[in-house]
Amino acid sequence: MLTSRPIEVDGRFLGVAISDAAAWRFVATDPVVDDIDGARFPNPAEAARVARLVERRNRHVPEPR
């Protein structure tokens, strides 16, 4: 049975952490966190922590022209 947890940062839905046999896999739904799409974490809290860091890092990156 799969279990999932939404990952939201400051009201912004960034993705979902989905459990598998050994870890939680992050599935990005917002392009700002595409860097960690598919990354595995020990728990949803760690996925949210890293998603927050990536979102903050990428928040002010200008769009490519």
DOKEKE-898691 format. One record per residue: residue number from 1; residue in one letter; x, y, z of N, C-alpha, C in turn. Coordinates in Angstrom, 2 decimals, m for minus. Atoms other than C-alpha are relative to their C-alpha. Layout:
N
NUM	a	X	Y	Z	X	Y	Z	X	Y	Z
...
This chain:
65
1	m	0.83	m1.18	0.00	0.00	0.00	0.00	0.88	1.25	0.00
2	l	m0.74	m1.25	0.07	1.33	3.40	m0.97	m0.62	1.02	0.95
3	t	0.43	m1.11	m0.84	1.13	6.33	1.41	0.61	1.25	m0.58
4	s	m0.54	m1.25	0.52	1.54	9.93	0.33	m0.28	1.13	0.96
5	r	0.15	m1.20	m0.82	1.97	13.27	2.05	0.26	1.21	m0.89
6	p	m0.24	m1.22	0.77	1.55	16.66	0.39	1.14	0.80	0.62
7	i	m1.10	m0.85	m0.46	4.58	18.94	0.64	m0.33	1.43	m0.41
8	e	0.39	m1.39	0.21	3.66	22.60	1.01	0.94	0.89	0.79
9	v	m0.88	m0.96	m0.66	5.88	25.55	1.86	m0.64	1.38	m0.11
10	d	0.61	m1.34	m0.06	4.35	28.86	2.95	m1.24	0.09	m0.88
11	g	1.24	0.00	0.77	1.04	27.92	1.33	0.15	m0.38	m1.46
12	r	m0.26	0.36	1.39	2.66	26.86	m1.95	0.18	m1.52	m0.10
13	f	m0.08	1.45	0.17	2.05	23.22	m2.96	1.16	m0.31	m0.94
14	l	m1.20	0.28	0.79	5.42	21.93	m4.17	0.07	m1.42	m0.53
15	g	m0.07	1.37	0.45	4.93	18.21	m4.48	m0.58	m0.95	1.02
16	v	0.53	1.06	m0.84	4.15	14.92	m2.80	1.14	m0.94	0.38
17	a	m0.91	1.05	m0.44	6.22	12.51	m0.73	m0.79	m1.31	m0.02
18	i	0.68	1.28	0.15	5.28	8.92	m1.61	0.88	m1.09	0.61
19	s	m0.77	1.06	m0.64	6.34	5.97	0.52	0.20	m1.17	m0.96
20	d	m0.24	1.27	0.67	7.95	2.91	m1.00	0.65	m0.93	1.03
21	a	m0.50	0.99	m0.94	9.67	m0.08	0.56	1.05	0.53	0.96
22	a	m1.13	m0.40	m0.83	12.72	1.75	1.88	0.05	1.48	0.35
23	a	m0.16	m1.44	m0.21	12.15	5.50	1.76	m1.26	0.72	m0.48
24	w	1.06	m0.86	0.55	9.92	8.39	0.72	0.57	0.70	m1.22
25	r	m0.44	m0.61	1.25	10.24	9.57	m2.88	m0.77	1.30	m0.21
26	f	0.62	m1.30	0.24	9.57	13.22	m3.68	m0.38	0.12	m1.47
27	v	0.49	m0.25	1.35	7.45	13.97	m6.76	m0.36	1.48	m0.08
28	a	0.21	m1.43	0.12	7.64	17.63	m7.74	m1.23	0.30	m0.85
29	t	1.13	m0.48	0.80	4.47	19.35	m8.93	0.20	1.47	m0.36
30	d	m0.32	m1.40	0.28	6.00	22.84	m9.01	1.41	0.04	m0.59
31	p	m1.32	m0.03	0.64	8.91	23.56	m11.37	1.12	0.58	0.86
32	v	m1.03	m0.60	m0.85	10.73	25.51	m8.65	0.80	m1.06	0.77
33	v	m0.70	1.07	m0.72	11.66	22.18	m7.01	0.31	m1.20	m0.90
34	d	m0.33	1.08	0.93	12.33	20.11	m10.14	1.36	m0.63	0.30
35	d	m1.34	0.52	m0.32	15.93	19.72	m8.92	m0.05	m1.24	0.89
36	i	0.06	1.13	m0.92	14.78	17.22	m6.29	m1.09	m1.01	m0.37
37	d	1.00	0.96	0.45	12.10	15.40	m8.29	0.62	m1.39	m0.04
38	g	m0.50	1.37	m0.02	12.60	11.69	m7.65	0.97	m0.28	1.14
39	a	m0.93	0.21	m1.12	14.90	12.22	m4.65	m0.68	m0.81	1.10
40	r	0.53	0.84	m1.08	14.49	9.80	m1.75	0.42	0.57	1.35
41	f	m0.21	m0.55	m1.34	14.19	10.84	1.89	m0.44	m1.01	1.04
42	p	0.38	0.96	m1.04	13.90	8.96	5.19	m1.43	0.20	0.52
43	n	1.35	m0.29	m0.49	10.59	10.66	6.03	m0.54	1.25	m0.69
44	p	0.58	m1.18	0.65	8.16	13.33	4.77	0.53	1.33	0.56
45	a	m0.51	m1.24	m0.59	9.53	15.93	7.20	1.33	0.40	m0.64
46	e	m1.28	m0.31	0.65	12.98	15.68	5.62	m0.23	0.44	m1.44
47	a	0.34	m0.43	1.37	11.46	15.94	2.14	m0.49	1.44	0.02
48	a	0.51	m1.38	m0.11	9.64	19.11	3.24	1.13	0.97	0.32
49	r	m1.13	m0.86	m0.37	12.82	20.54	4.79	0.85	0.32	m1.23
50	v	m0.83	m0.20	1.19	14.82	20.05	1.60	m0.78	0.78	m1.07
51	a	0.81	m0.74	0.97	11.95	21.27	m0.60	m0.03	1.49	0.35
52	r	m0.01	m1.39	m0.44	11.84	24.46	1.48	1.33	0.67	m0.38
53	l	m1.32	m0.56	0.34	15.60	25.00	0.99	0.12	0.24	m1.51
54	v	m0.09	m0.13	1.46	15.37	24.41	m2.77	m0.92	1.11	m0.49
55	e	0.94	m1.05	0.41	12.31	26.64	m3.12	0.57	1.38	0.33
56	r	m0.59	m1.29	m0.38	14.05	29.46	m1.26	1.19	0.35	m0.89
57	r	m1.16	m0.22	0.86	17.21	29.03	m3.34	m0.45	0.44	m1.40
58	n	0.44	m0.25	1.36	15.27	29.10	m6.61	m1.05	1.11	m0.11
59	r	1.09	m0.97	0.00	12.63	31.67	m5.62	0.32	1.26	m0.79
60	h	m0.33	m1.27	0.61	14.51	34.70	m6.92	0.86	m0.14	m1.26
61	v	m0.74	0.21	1.24	16.16	33.14	m9.95	m0.82	0.55	m1.15
62	p	0.78	m0.55	1.14	15.10	35.14	m13.03	m0.30	m1.07	m1.03
63	e	0.40	0.90	1.07	13.27	33.32	m15.79	0.96	0.14	m1.17
64	p	m0.84	m0.12	1.20	15.45	32.46	m18.81	m0.77	0.68	m1.12
65	r	0.66	m0.72	1.11	14.75	34.62	m21.85	0.14	m0.74	m1.28
